[in-house]
Amino acid sequence: MNDFVEQCRREWKRLGVRDPVAEEMATELASDLSEAEAEGISAQEFLGRSAFDPPSFAAAWAAERGIIPEHQPSRATARRRPVFLMAFTGVAAIALVIAAALLLTGEPKLTLASSQVRPRLLGPLPPDVGRQVHTTSASTPVEWILLVLAIIALGFAARLWSTRIRARPPSAA
């Protein structure tokens, strides 16, 4: 029981809970566990699954009391998120630049030529008569789709960056 309370104290300290608040919570927890033991209830029965995971119990209780935010990502996830977010933003920006460059240059070009065969009753015809040439960009629809998707991805990345900037590390109340 005493070990459980000490592990909770260490977790509250790691989470940034102020010492007086942590001490009050530890005293309350020790008192509740002592009362349960006096009534013949084991710590496992009193705490349920939490009896085997003091850090999770301490974090959940502190979050429930409003001392720390409800959900805190693990340190590994917190470190991985900026790298992923930077990579996602970079890929979206590159896609935007490529789509814009392709649209502005109009490359690759596609040329379609068609000619009508006419009988030579009237003599030879100039080479341009009956011939039509159309030049267009073959990939324009794909480029527009890429451009729109890149803009959407950059908007999403901007939203993620703004929520990341607003998020503050946990602090005690």
LUMVEX-378335 format. One record per residue (C-alpha): residue in one letter; x, y, z. Coordinates in nm, 2 decimals, padded with zeros to 4 digits. Example, Ala and Ser with C-alpha at 12.3 -4.5 7.8 and 13.67 -1.06 7.14 Angstrom:
<doza aa="A" xx="01.23" yy="-00.45" zz="00.78"/>
<doza aa="S" xx="01.37" yy="-00.11" zz="00.71"/>
This chain:
<doza aa="M" xx="00.00" yy="00.00" zz="00.00"/>
<doza aa="N" xx="00.27" yy="00.25" zz="00.10"/>
<doza aa="D" xx="00.47" yy="00.15" zz="-00.22"/>
<doza aa="F" xx="00.16" yy="00.22" zz="-00.43"/>
<doza aa="V" xx="00.12" yy="00.57" zz="-00.28"/>
<doza aa="E" xx="00.50" yy="00.64" zz="-00.33"/>
<doza aa="Q" xx="00.47" yy="00.54" zz="-00.70"/>
<doza aa="C" xx="00.18" yy="00.77" zz="-00.74"/>
<doza aa="R" xx="00.38" yy="01.06" zz="-00.58"/>
<doza aa="R" xx="00.66" yy="01.00" zz="-00.83"/>
<doza aa="E" xx="00.42" yy="01.01" zz="-01.12"/>
<doza aa="W" xx="00.25" yy="01.33" zz="-00.99"/>
<doza aa="K" xx="00.60" yy="01.49" zz="-00.96"/>
<doza aa="R" xx="00.68" yy="01.37" zz="-01.32"/>
<doza aa="L" xx="00.35" yy="01.52" zz="-01.44"/>
<doza aa="G" xx="00.43" yy="01.85" zz="-01.28"/>
<doza aa="V" xx="00.17" yy="01.84" zz="-01.00"/>
<doza aa="R" xx="00.26" yy="02.10" zz="-00.73"/>
<doza aa="D" xx="00.39" yy="01.95" zz="-00.41"/>
<doza aa="P" xx="00.10" yy="02.06" zz="-00.18"/>
<doza aa="V" xx="-00.16" yy="01.92" zz="-00.42"/>
<doza aa="A" xx="00.04" yy="01.60" zz="-00.46"/>
<doza aa="E" xx="00.08" yy="01.56" zz="-00.09"/>
<doza aa="E" xx="-00.30" yy="01.62" zz="-00.04"/>
<doza aa="M" xx="-00.38" yy="01.35" zz="-00.30"/>
<doza aa="A" xx="-00.12" yy="01.11" zz="-00.15"/>
<doza aa="T" xx="-00.27" yy="01.16" zz="00.20"/>
<doza aa="E" xx="-00.62" yy="01.11" zz="00.07"/>
<doza aa="L" xx="-00.52" yy="00.80" zz="-00.12"/>
<doza aa="A" xx="-00.33" yy="00.65" zz="00.19"/>
<doza aa="S" xx="-00.63" yy="00.72" zz="00.41"/>
<doza aa="D" xx="-00.87" yy="00.56" zz="00.16"/>
<doza aa="L" xx="-00.65" yy="00.25" zz="00.13"/>
<doza aa="S" xx="-00.62" yy="00.23" zz="00.51"/>
<doza aa="E" xx="-01.00" yy="00.25" zz="00.56"/>
<doza aa="A" xx="-01.05" yy="-00.02" zz="00.29"/>
<doza aa="E" xx="-00.79" yy="-00.24" zz="00.47"/>
<doza aa="A" xx="-00.96" yy="-00.18" zz="00.80"/>
<doza aa="E" xx="-01.29" yy="-00.30" zz="00.65"/>
<doza aa="G" xx="-01.12" yy="-00.61" zz="00.52"/>
<doza aa="I" xx="-01.10" yy="-00.50" zz="00.15"/>
<doza aa="S" xx="-00.77" yy="-00.55" zz="-00.02"/>
<doza aa="A" xx="-00.60" yy="-00.28" zz="-00.22"/>
<doza aa="Q" xx="-00.66" yy="-00.49" zz="-00.54"/>
<doza aa="E" xx="-01.03" yy="-00.51" zz="-00.46"/>
<doza aa="F" xx="-01.05" yy="-00.14" zz="-00.38"/>
<doza aa="L" xx="-00.85" yy="-00.01" zz="-00.68"/>
<doza aa="G" xx="-00.94" yy="-00.28" zz="-00.93"/>
<doza aa="R" xx="-00.70" yy="-00.31" zz="-01.22"/>
<doza aa="S" xx="-00.53" yy="00.02" zz="-01.12"/>
<doza aa="A" xx="-00.37" yy="-00.16" zz="-00.83"/>
<doza aa="F" xx="-00.12" yy="-00.30" zz="-01.08"/>
<doza aa="D" xx="-00.04" yy="00.03" zz="-01.26"/>
<doza aa="P" xx="00.02" yy="00.31" zz="-01.01"/>
<doza aa="P" xx="00.14" yy="00.56" zz="-01.28"/>
<doza aa="S" xx="-00.17" yy="00.53" zz="-01.48"/>
<doza aa="F" xx="-00.39" yy="00.55" zz="-01.17"/>
<doza aa="A" xx="-00.21" yy="00.87" zz="-01.06"/>
<doza aa="A" xx="-00.23" yy="01.03" zz="-01.41"/>
<doza aa="A" xx="-00.60" yy="00.94" zz="-01.44"/>
<doza aa="W" xx="-00.68" yy="01.08" zz="-01.10"/>
<doza aa="A" xx="-00.49" yy="01.40" zz="-01.16"/>
<doza aa="A" xx="-00.66" yy="01.44" zz="-01.49"/>
<doza aa="E" xx="-01.00" yy="01.38" zz="-01.33"/>
<doza aa="R" xx="-00.93" yy="01.65" zz="-01.07"/>
<doza aa="G" xx="-00.84" yy="01.89" zz="-01.35"/>
<doza aa="I" xx="-00.48" yy="01.92" zz="-01.24"/>
<doza aa="I" xx="-00.33" yy="01.80" zz="-01.57"/>
<doza aa="P" xx="-00.49" yy="01.76" zz="-01.92"/>
<doza aa="E" xx="-00.70" yy="01.44" zz="-01.97"/>
<doza aa="H" xx="-00.48" yy="01.29" zz="-02.24"/>
<doza aa="Q" xx="-00.11" yy="01.32" zz="-02.26"/>
<doza aa="P" xx="00.07" yy="01.15" zz="-02.55"/>
<doza aa="S" xx="00.36" yy="00.93" zz="-02.45"/>
<doza aa="R" xx="00.71" yy="01.08" zz="-02.49"/>
<doza aa="A" xx="00.79" yy="00.86" zz="-02.79"/>
<doza aa="T" xx="00.47" yy="00.97" zz="-02.97"/>
<doza aa="A" xx="00.53" yy="01.33" zz="-02.88"/>
<doza aa="R" xx="00.88" yy="01.31" zz="-03.03"/>
<doza aa="R" xx="00.76" yy="01.13" zz="-03.34"/>
<doza aa="R" xx="00.48" yy="01.37" zz="-03.42"/>
<doza aa="P" xx="00.69" yy="01.67" zz="-03.52"/>
<doza aa="V" xx="00.90" yy="01.46" zz="-03.76"/>
<doza aa="F" xx="00.59" yy="01.31" zz="-03.92"/>
<doza aa="L" xx="00.42" yy="01.65" zz="-03.94"/>
<doza aa="M" xx="00.73" yy="01.81" zz="-04.10"/>
<doza aa="A" xx="00.75" yy="01.52" zz="-04.35"/>
<doza aa="F" xx="00.38" yy="01.55" zz="-04.44"/>
<doza aa="T" xx="00.41" yy="01.93" zz="-04.48"/>
<doza aa="G" xx="00.72" yy="01.89" zz="-04.70"/>
<doza aa="V" xx="00.55" yy="01.63" zz="-04.93"/>
<doza aa="A" xx="00.24" yy="01.85" zz="-04.96"/>
<doza aa="A" xx="00.45" yy="02.16" zz="-05.04"/>
<doza aa="I" xx="00.66" yy="01.97" zz="-05.30"/>
<doza aa="A" xx="00.34" yy="01.84" zz="-05.46"/>
<doza aa="L" xx="00.20" yy="02.19" zz="-05.48"/>
<doza aa="V" xx="00.51" yy="02.33" zz="-05.64"/>
<doza aa="I" xx="00.53" yy="02.04" zz="-05.90"/>
<doza aa="A" xx="00.16" yy="02.07" zz="-05.99"/>
<doza aa="A" xx="00.18" yy="02.45" zz="-06.03"/>
<doza aa="A" xx="00.50" yy="02.42" zz="-06.24"/>
<doza aa="L" xx="00.34" yy="02.16" zz="-06.47"/>
<doza aa="L" xx="00.02" yy="02.37" zz="-06.51"/>
<doza aa="L" xx="00.22" yy="02.68" zz="-06.59"/>
<doza aa="T" xx="00.45" yy="02.52" zz="-06.84"/>
<doza aa="G" xx="00.17" yy="02.31" zz="-07.00"/>
<doza aa="E" xx="00.41" yy="02.01" zz="-07.04"/>
<doza aa="P" xx="00.38" yy="01.74" zz="-07.17"/>
<doza aa="K" xx="00.22" yy="01.85" zz="-07.49"/>
<doza aa="L" xx="00.01" yy="01.63" zz="-07.70"/>
<doza aa="T" xx="-00.04" yy="01.70" zz="-08.07"/>
<doza aa="L" xx="-00.32" yy="01.54" zz="-08.27"/>
<doza aa="A" xx="-00.32" yy="01.57" zz="-08.64"/>
<doza aa="S" xx="-00.60" yy="01.46" zz="-08.86"/>
<doza aa="S" xx="-00.64" yy="01.48" zz="-09.23"/>
<doza aa="Q" xx="-00.91" yy="01.41" zz="-09.47"/>
<doza aa="V" xx="-00.84" yy="01.22" zz="-09.79"/>
<doza aa="R" xx="-01.00" yy="01.39" zz="-10.09"/>
<doza aa="P" xx="-01.01" yy="01.26" zz="-10.44"/>
<doza aa="R" xx="-00.77" yy="01.44" zz="-10.67"/>
<doza aa="L" xx="-01.02" yy="01.54" zz="-10.92"/>
<doza aa="L" xx="-00.93" yy="01.90" zz="-10.92"/>
<doza aa="G" xx="-00.56" yy="01.85" zz="-10.92"/>
<doza aa="P" xx="-00.30" yy="01.86" zz="-10.64"/>
<doza aa="L" xx="-00.41" yy="02.03" zz="-10.31"/>
<doza aa="P" xx="-00.19" yy="02.24" zz="-10.09"/>
<doza aa="P" xx="-00.06" yy="02.03" zz="-09.79"/>
<doza aa="D" xx="-00.27" yy="02.23" zz="-09.54"/>
<doza aa="V" xx="-00.61" yy="02.17" zz="-09.69"/>
<doza aa="G" xx="-00.81" yy="01.92" zz="-09.51"/>
<doza aa="R" xx="-00.56" yy="01.89" zz="-09.23"/>
<doza aa="Q" xx="-00.63" yy="01.98" zz="-08.87"/>
<doza aa="V" xx="-00.37" yy="02.00" zz="-08.59"/>
<doza aa="H" xx="-00.47" yy="02.02" zz="-08.22"/>
<doza aa="T" xx="-00.21" yy="02.08" zz="-07.95"/>
<doza aa="T" xx="-00.31" yy="02.03" zz="-07.58"/>
<doza aa="S" xx="-00.16" yy="01.93" zz="-07.25"/>
<doza aa="A" xx="-00.23" yy="01.56" zz="-07.20"/>
<doza aa="S" xx="-00.20" yy="01.57" zz="-06.82"/>
<doza aa="T" xx="-00.39" yy="01.89" zz="-06.73"/>
<doza aa="P" xx="-00.68" yy="01.71" zz="-06.54"/>
<doza aa="V" xx="-00.43" yy="01.52" zz="-06.34"/>
<doza aa="E" xx="-00.23" yy="01.83" zz="-06.26"/>
<doza aa="W" xx="-00.54" yy="02.02" zz="-06.15"/>
<doza aa="I" xx="-00.64" yy="01.73" zz="-05.92"/>
<doza aa="L" xx="-00.28" yy="01.72" zz="-05.78"/>
<doza aa="L" xx="-00.29" yy="02.09" zz="-05.72"/>
<doza aa="V" xx="-00.62" yy="02.08" zz="-05.53"/>
<doza aa="L" xx="-00.51" yy="01.78" zz="-05.32"/>
<doza aa="A" xx="-00.18" yy="01.96" zz="-05.24"/>
<doza aa="I" xx="-00.37" yy="02.27" zz="-05.13"/>
<doza aa="I" xx="-00.60" yy="02.06" zz="-04.91"/>
<doza aa="A" xx="-00.30" yy="01.87" zz="-04.76"/>
<doza aa="L" xx="-00.13" yy="02.20" zz="-04.68"/>
<doza aa="G" xx="-00.44" yy="02.34" zz="-04.52"/>
<doza aa="F" xx="-00.46" yy="02.02" zz="-04.31"/>
<doza aa="A" xx="-00.09" yy="02.05" zz="-04.22"/>
<doza aa="A" xx="-00.14" yy="02.42" zz="-04.12"/>
<doza aa="R" xx="-00.43" yy="02.31" zz="-03.89"/>
<doza aa="L" xx="-00.21" yy="02.05" zz="-03.73"/>
<doza aa="W" xx="00.07" yy="02.30" zz="-03.68"/>
<doza aa="S" xx="-00.16" yy="02.55" zz="-03.52"/>
<doza aa="T" xx="-00.30" yy="02.30" zz="-03.27"/>
<doza aa="R" xx="00.05" yy="02.19" zz="-03.19"/>
<doza aa="I" xx="00.16" yy="02.54" zz="-03.12"/>
<doza aa="R" xx="-00.14" yy="02.61" zz="-02.90"/>
<doza aa="A" xx="-00.08" yy="02.28" zz="-02.70"/>
<doza aa="R" xx="00.11" yy="02.35" zz="-02.39"/>
<doza aa="P" xx="00.30" yy="02.11" zz="-02.17"/>
<doza aa="P" xx="00.11" yy="01.99" zz="-01.86"/>
<doza aa="S" xx="00.12" yy="02.21" zz="-01.56"/>
<doza aa="A" xx="-00.02" yy="02.19" zz="-01.22"/>
<doza aa="A" xx="-00.32" yy="02.40" zz="-01.13"/>
